[in-house]
Amino acid sequence: MRTPFPSLPQFGVTWSANRRIALLATGLVCLLAIAGTTVYLTGRGEQQRPPAGPSLNASASPKPSSGIPQPSGEAGSVPAPPRISDPVQFAKAATEMLWSYDTRTTRHEQQLAGMEVWMTQESQYSDWASVSAQMPTPALWARMADQQQRATATIAEGHYPAAFKQALSEDPSAITRAYIYAVTVTGKQQIAWSKGGLGAEERAVTLAVQCRPSQDCSLVSIAPRVAP
């Protein structure tokens, strides 16, 4: 069953299976598709010592949303970002945040403010437009609130896309320019509204996240397309 109003238009950038065709003409194409904020950006990131870094050979094992480290605070129904340094785990937490909302307790401006806290503070990489564009207009949010619309997310798994791993294998030192990782996350969004309305939808999204050595991860952008 569908919700009476759109559930945050394109919130999380959901695509049907036929839109998830491998975009593997080259690894570079995939990286550049992530809003121009990937590891192949040159001359703009602060140079750091190459860390051991997370392994790119193993995908994160599926975990329920309860397995994601819990944040310490929240803005309305938007949780604060968890203090973790693993790109896949952070991307899973960020996806859960993006696919969850509660119009009964959170105003439109609160939702936006809570989402923005997750963004990287490095302005040359932050693509806030790709994240904020997923929000409905204030008028639509008000209509959703009239129906007491809310959503929760269950995260299935997260992994580094094949093209991202291929690009890193071709130039391992590229990651040290900005420490930005591409992570694809899959899961389900459950939606509810007044008078017992219920709905559910399988979703997938690719995020760019920044995880510098000895720093907590942050969100860089939402990719325009889902990579395998």
Summary of the structure (lengths in Angstrom):
residues: 228
radius of gyration: 17.2
end to end distance: 27.9
largest distance: 56.1
contacts: 755
relative contact order: 0.27
helix: 28%
strand: 22%
